[in-house]
Amino acid sequence: MTRKNINPRVRVPKKVKQGDVFEVKTLVTHPMETGLRNDKETGQKIPRDIINKVNVTYNGKEVMKAIWHPAMSANPYSAFFVVADQSGPMTFTWIDDNAEIYTKEVMINVEG
C-alpha cells in the first residue's frame, strides 16, 4: 500500500562554524497507528503502522539512530545535536512497519 502525503521535514542551520555544535530538528507526517484503535465506520481494528526505525548519517557516518514504539505520537518530531565536522550531506531515513522507507537529505555547510 503506497501512502500519500508522507512529508519528512528537516531543519538545520544554513551555515555553521567548524567544531560548533548545532541542532537538527525533524518532523515527519505519519499516522503512527498503534493497532489498538477501531475504524469508526467498519468497527474493524486499524492495523498497526508506526515508524519504528530512524537513522541519520552525516558525511556517511551514523550520528543518530532511534527505535520507536507505539507510544510515539502521530507526526513525530525529534531534535538532536551534532558537531560540525565538515561540509557534506546529512541523510535521514525513517522506516515503518510496512517496510516503507522515507528519506530526506540536506546539505550541511561548514565554514572555517
Backbone as ProteinMPNN parsed JSONL, in Angstrom:
{"seq_chain_A": "MTRKNINPRVRVPKKVKQGDVFEVKTLVTHPMETGLRNDKETGQKIPRDIINKVNVTYNGKEVMKAIWHPAMSANPYSAFFVVADQSGPMTFTWIDDNAEIYTKEVMINVEG", "coords_chain_A": {"N_chain_A": [[0.844, -1.171, 0.0], [0.766, 2.084, -1.0], [1.33, 5.072, 0.52], [0.08, 8.376, 0.593], [1.08, 11.81, 0.976], [3.091, 11.65, 2.941], [5.42, 13.417, 4.543], [8.51, 14.168, 5.107], [10.287, 16.487, 7.067], [13.058, 18.616, 7.628], [15.123, 20.623, 9.651], [17.979, 22.528, 9.656], [20.823, 24.618, 10.494], [21.684, 27.242, 8.128], [24.383, 27.826, 7.746], [27.309, 26.798, 9.53], [29.899, 26.992, 11.96], [33.051, 25.314, 11.869], [33.535, 22.739, 14.192], [31.608, 23.69, 15.933], [28.606, 22.997, 17.802], [25.515, 22.033, 16.555], [21.921, 22.243, 16.234], [19.587, 19.828, 15.12], [16.465, 19.463, 13.692], [13.588, 17.497, 13.219], [10.587, 16.544, 11.535], [8.054, 14.381, 10.704], [5.347, 13.578, 8.689], [3.061, 11.281, 9.594], [0.718, 8.708, 10.337], [1.095, 6.98, 12.528], [-0.241, 4.623, 13.643], [-1.35, 2.635, 16.301], [-2.455, 0.108, 16.357], [-4.392, -0.44, 18.114], [-6.75, 0.93, 17.881], [-10.148, 1.155, 16.608], [-11.764, 1.253, 13.426], [-14.127, 3.748, 12.87], [-16.263, 3.555, 11.09], [-16.38, 0.873, 10.134], [-15.841, -0.738, 12.316], [-13.749, -2.453, 12.446], [-10.447, -3.409, 13.495], [-7.812, -1.064, 13.222], [-4.916, -1.628, 11.488], [-1.639, -1.953, 12.982], [0.731, 0.527, 12.338], [3.504, 2.011, 12.439], [6.285, 4.301, 12.472], [9.227, 2.737, 12.992], [11.961, 2.736, 13.003], [14.656, 4.998, 12.89], [17.24, 6.591, 11.206], [20.17, 8.499, 10.956], [22.668, 9.882, 8.983], [25.787, 11.592, 8.643], [27.86, 12.882, 6.368], [28.223, 10.22, 5.609], [28.675, 8.892, 8.031], [27.136, 7.393, 10.808], [25.13, 9.341, 12.89], [22.913, 9.474, 14.48], [20.579, 7.222, 15.777], [17.493, 5.639, 16.18], [15.012, 3.698, 17.843], [11.671, 3.4, 17.612], [8.524, 3.125, 19.337], [5.017, 2.104, 19.779], [4.095, 4.173, 21.443], [4.845, 6.608, 20.458], [3.815, 9.757, 19.16], [1.435, 10.69, 16.58], [2.713, 12.068, 13.551], [5.567, 12.42, 14.259], [7.993, 14.35, 16.006], [11.406, 15.156, 16.306], [14.515, 16.062, 17.849], [18.005, 16.736, 17.883], [21.537, 17.045, 18.629], [24.539, 17.842, 16.833], [28.022, 17.757, 16.121], [29.692, 20.063, 14.107], [31.596, 18.976, 11.546], [32.68, 18.767, 8.818], [31.715, 20.181, 5.634], [28.958, 18.632, 4.01], [26.622, 15.994, 3.075], [23.678, 15.337, 5.026], [21.835, 12.631, 5.786], [18.615, 11.374, 6.219], [16.641, 8.704, 7.336], [13.592, 7.097, 7.603], [11.796, 4.29, 8.684], [8.929, 2.32, 8.387], [6.39, 0.064, 9.813], [5.397, -1.272, 7.591], [7.522, -1.614, 6.005], [8.011, 0.562, 4.451], [9.999, 3.159, 3.251], [11.186, 6.318, 4.039], [12.94, 9.105, 3.012], [15.192, 11.865, 3.424], [17.42, 14.358, 2.428], [19.795, 16.727, 3.416], [22.044, 19.477, 2.991], [24.913, 20.16, 4.834], [26.567, 23.035, 5.573], [29.699, 23.932, 6.325], [31.788, 26.316, 7.739], [35.134, 27.598, 7.851]], "CA_chain_A": [[0.0, 0.0, 0.0], [1.545, 3.306, -1.048], [0.646, 6.131, 1.264], [0.366, 9.713, 0.086], [1.212, 12.893, 1.95], [4.137, 11.466, 3.935], [6.258, 14.574, 4.248], [9.581, 14.391, 6.074], [10.863, 17.834, 7.07], [14.278, 18.717, 8.422], [15.63, 21.987, 9.783], [19.364, 22.671, 10.114], [21.288, 25.968, 10.182], [22.192, 27.434, 6.762], [25.844, 27.729, 7.852], [27.78, 26.524, 10.889], [31.364, 27.023, 12.042], [33.672, 24.022, 12.149], [33.695, 22.45, 15.616], [30.421, 24.103, 16.694], [27.502, 22.061, 17.956], [24.286, 22.611, 16.004], [20.707, 21.463, 16.468], [18.874, 19.273, 13.974], [15.062, 19.224, 14.044], [12.872, 16.742, 12.182], [9.156, 16.296, 11.699], [7.583, 13.563, 9.582], [3.906, 13.375, 8.704], [2.782, 9.838, 9.568], [-0.379, 8.489, 11.29], [1.563, 6.244, 13.716], [-1.347, 3.812, 14.179], [-0.864, 1.692, 17.306], [-3.089, -1.2, 16.218], [-5.364, -0.577, 19.209], [-7.986, 1.659, 17.574], [-11.084, 0.586, 15.642], [-12.321, 2.156, 12.435], [-15.467, 4.152, 13.324], [-17.278, 3.14, 10.123], [-16.485, -0.582, 9.972], [-15.643, -1.431, 13.581], [-12.554, -3.287, 12.318], [-9.203, -2.852, 14.049], [-6.894, -0.424, 12.285], [-3.643, -2.328, 11.692], [-0.501, -1.188, 13.471], [1.58, 1.101, 11.298], [4.296, 3.071, 13.049], [7.693, 4.393, 12.109], [9.89, 2.043, 14.093], [13.415, 2.955, 12.96], [15.127, 6.265, 12.343], [18.69, 6.573, 11.089], [20.693, 9.732, 10.375], [24.1, 9.871, 8.72], [26.392, 12.876, 8.285], [29.045, 12.502, 5.587], [28.339, 8.765, 5.591], [28.841, 8.328, 9.378], [25.913, 7.429, 11.595], [25.173, 10.296, 14.002], [21.742, 9.265, 15.325], [19.772, 6.042, 15.466], [16.426, 5.517, 17.178], [13.983, 2.675, 17.7], [10.442, 3.972, 18.155], [7.486, 2.187, 19.748], [3.68, 2.658, 19.561], [3.788, 5.335, 22.277], [5.173, 7.84, 19.725], [2.627, 10.43, 18.646], [1.341, 10.876, 15.136], [3.559, 13.159, 13.055], [6.603, 12.544, 15.285], [9.018, 15.39, 15.98], [12.595, 14.832, 17.09], [15.607, 17.033, 17.764], [19.249, 16.257, 18.464], [22.667, 17.924, 18.367], [25.652, 17.245, 16.099], [29.2, 18.618, 15.995], [30.012, 20.365, 12.709], [32.905, 18.445, 11.184], [32.994, 19.338, 7.515], [30.543, 20.271, 4.774], [28.56, 17.381, 3.397], [25.209, 15.656, 3.197], [23.098, 14.659, 6.182], [20.759, 11.816, 5.222], [17.646, 10.907, 7.209], [15.847, 7.573, 6.86], [12.553, 6.62, 8.508], [11.25, 3.019, 8.189], [7.736, 1.971, 9.158], [6.043, -1.356, 9.942], [5.121, -1.843, 6.277], [8.817, -1.555, 5.311], [8.092, 1.745, 3.605], [11.166, 3.958, 3.631], [11.078, 7.736, 3.717], [14.265, 9.697, 3.166], [15.387, 13.294, 3.193], [18.842, 14.704, 2.52], [20.093, 18.164, 3.465], [23.471, 19.766, 2.927], [25.474, 20.907, 5.972], [27.61, 23.94, 5.073], [30.609, 24.235, 7.424], [32.771, 27.37, 7.436], [36.323, 27.67, 8.714]], "C_chain_A": [[0.894, 1.24, 0.0], [0.722, 4.423, -0.424], [1.026, 7.468, 0.652], [0.499, 10.676, 1.258], [2.162, 12.596, 3.098], [5.192, 12.512, 3.601], [7.334, 14.749, 5.313], [10.135, 15.811, 5.936], [12.042, 17.868, 8.021], [14.685, 20.186, 8.471], [17.029, 21.932, 10.391], [19.782, 24.109, 9.82], [21.805, 26.053, 8.743], [23.708, 27.306, 6.718], [26.196, 27.494, 9.313], [29.311, 26.533, 10.865], [31.899, 25.644, 12.411], [33.907, 23.874, 13.652], [32.514, 22.865, 16.469], [29.405, 22.971, 16.765], [26.256, 22.74, 17.396], [23.117, 21.662, 16.216], [20.066, 21.052, 15.146], [17.454, 18.976, 14.442], [14.385, 18.5, 12.888], [11.405, 16.6, 12.557], [8.729, 15.487, 10.48], [6.088, 13.321, 9.756], [3.638, 11.878, 8.556], [1.711, 9.563, 10.62], [0.017, 7.765, 12.578], [0.422, 5.479, 14.402], [-0.808, 2.721, 15.097], [-1.387, 0.268, 17.126], [-4.142, -1.437, 17.288], [-6.7, 0.1, 18.908], [-8.833, 0.89, 16.57], [-11.535, 1.667, 14.675], [-13.756, 2.474, 12.833], [-16.557, 3.66, 12.388], [-17.47, 1.631, 10.083], [-16.395, -1.352, 11.287], [-14.412, -2.329, 13.579], [-11.355, -2.591, 12.968], [-8.384, -2.222, 12.928], [-5.532, -1.064, 12.522], [-2.53, -1.389, 12.188], [0.339, -0.718, 12.29], [2.32, 2.286, 11.909], [5.669, 3.129, 12.388], [8.437, 3.76, 13.27], [11.409, 2.224, 14.1], [13.705, 4.298, 12.312], [16.646, 6.205, 12.331], [19.134, 7.865, 10.405], [22.199, 9.576, 10.191], [24.537, 11.271, 8.306], [27.725, 12.544, 7.647], [29.296, 10.996, 5.649], [28.514, 8.102, 6.945], [27.534, 8.466, 10.147], [26.065, 8.387, 12.775], [23.968, 10.161, 14.929], [20.989, 8.047, 14.821], [18.729, 5.923, 16.556], [15.505, 4.357, 16.809], [12.741, 3.245, 18.375], [9.412, 2.872, 18.403], [6.116, 2.838, 19.586], [3.345, 3.89, 20.412], [4.149, 6.654, 21.6], [3.89, 8.438, 19.156], [2.61, 10.41, 17.122], [2.194, 12.077, 14.762], [4.724, 13.425, 14.008], [7.662, 13.608, 14.974], [10.209, 14.892, 16.784], [13.639, 15.917, 16.877], [16.829, 16.424, 18.434], [20.36, 17.199, 18.028], [23.807, 17.156, 17.715], [26.796, 18.255, 16.088], [29.51, 18.803, 14.515], [31.441, 19.93, 12.413], [33.369, 19.083, 9.883], [31.718, 19.382, 6.69], [30.243, 18.916, 4.152], [27.1, 17.09, 3.634], [24.868, 15.023, 4.543], [21.855, 13.959, 5.647], [19.917, 11.216, 6.34], [16.831, 9.793, 6.585], [14.88, 7.156, 7.957], [11.978, 5.349, 7.892], [10.044, 2.653, 9.04], [7.462, 0.466, 9.137], [5.782, -2.045, 8.608], [6.36, -1.843, 5.388], [8.873, -0.433, 4.284], [9.213, 2.616, 4.146], [10.967, 5.383, 3.139], [12.448, 8.357, 3.968], [14.224, 11.187, 2.865], [16.873, 13.546, 3.327], [18.969, 16.217, 2.504], [21.603, 18.319, 3.442], [23.854, 20.586, 4.164], [26.649, 21.725, 5.418], [28.459, 24.416, 6.249], [31.62, 25.27, 6.951], [33.96, 27.262, 8.376], [36.932, 26.356, 8.912]], "O_chain_A": [[1.698, 1.419, 0.915], [-0.423, 4.67, -0.801], [2.169, 7.665, 0.241], [0.082, 10.383, 2.378], [2.057, 13.232, 4.147], [5.781, 12.497, 2.52], [7.096, 15.413, 6.322], [10.417, 16.274, 4.83], [12.03, 17.237, 9.078], [14.604, 20.9, 7.472], [17.242, 21.381, 11.471], [19.163, 24.764, 8.98], [22.303, 25.067, 8.199], [24.261, 26.746, 5.771], [25.483, 27.93, 10.217], [29.932, 26.135, 9.88], [31.275, 24.904, 13.172], [34.421, 24.787, 14.299], [32.415, 22.442, 17.621], [29.357, 22.103, 15.893], [25.974, 23.892, 17.726], [23.291, 20.452, 16.358], [20.013, 21.826, 14.19], [17.256, 18.318, 15.464], [14.583, 18.846, 11.724], [11.041, 16.544, 13.731], [9.015, 15.873, 9.347], [5.626, 12.917, 10.823], [3.948, 11.282, 7.525], [1.781, 10.132, 11.709], [-0.646, 7.917, 13.604], [0.161, 5.669, 15.59], [0.088, 1.969, 14.713], [-0.823, -0.674, 17.683], [-4.721, -2.521, 17.359], [-7.681, -0.137, 19.613], [-8.324, 0.086, 15.788], [-11.672, 2.834, 15.041], [-14.53, 1.558, 13.109], [-17.667, 3.374, 12.836], [-18.603, 1.155, 10.005], [-16.83, -2.501, 11.359], [-14.069, -2.907, 14.61], [-11.261, -1.364, 12.99], [-8.277, -2.772, 11.832], [-5.036, -1.044, 13.648], [-2.496, -0.204, 11.856], [0.616, -1.48, 11.364], [1.829, 3.415, 11.9], [6.148, 2.145, 11.823], [8.294, 4.197, 14.412], [12.068, 1.902, 15.088], [13.083, 4.68, 11.321], [17.269, 5.818, 13.32], [18.551, 8.277, 9.402], [22.914, 9.191, 11.116], [23.776, 12.03, 7.707], [28.616, 11.994, 8.295], [30.442, 10.554, 5.731], [28.506, 6.873, 7.026], [26.904, 9.524, 10.137], [27.003, 8.269, 13.563], [23.991, 10.675, 16.047], [20.788, 7.862, 13.62], [19.043, 6.089, 17.735], [15.257, 4.077, 15.636], [12.758, 3.537, 19.571], [9.434, 1.825, 17.755], [6.051, 4.029, 19.28], [2.377, 4.586, 20.106], [3.797, 7.717, 22.111], [2.993, 7.713, 18.724], [3.621, 10.151, 16.47], [2.376, 12.993, 15.564], [4.859, 14.539, 14.516], [8.144, 13.736, 13.848], [10.035, 14.271, 17.832], [13.644, 16.601, 15.854], [16.715, 15.695, 19.419], [20.157, 18.05, 17.162], [24.021, 15.978, 17.999], [26.565, 19.464, 16.049], [29.584, 17.834, 13.76], [32.388, 20.472, 12.983], [34.335, 19.846, 9.86], [30.746, 18.697, 7.01], [31.149, 18.154, 3.812], [26.412, 17.849, 4.317], [25.661, 14.277, 5.118], [20.942, 14.599, 5.125], [20.442, 10.626, 7.285], [16.379, 9.908, 5.446], [15.281, 6.895, 9.091], [11.698, 5.326, 6.693], [10.117, 2.672, 10.269], [8.202, -0.304, 8.525], [5.927, -3.262, 8.499], [6.269, -2.046, 4.177], [9.683, -0.47, 3.358], [9.352, 2.786, 5.358], [10.626, 5.618, 1.98], [13.042, 8.151, 5.026], [13.35, 11.685, 2.157], [17.52, 13.015, 4.229], [18.343, 16.901, 1.695], [22.343, 17.413, 3.824], [23.2, 21.575, 4.493], [27.6, 21.17, 4.867], [27.999, 25.206, 7.073], [32.231, 25.118, 5.894], [33.819, 26.887, 9.54], [37.939, 26.241, 9.611]]}, "name": "protein", "num_of_chains": 1, "seq": "MTRKNINPRVRVPKKVKQGDVFEVKTLVTHPMETGLRNDKETGQKIPRDIINKVNVTYNGKEVMKAIWHPAMSANPYSAFFVVADQSGPMTFTWIDDNAEIYTKEVMINVEG"}
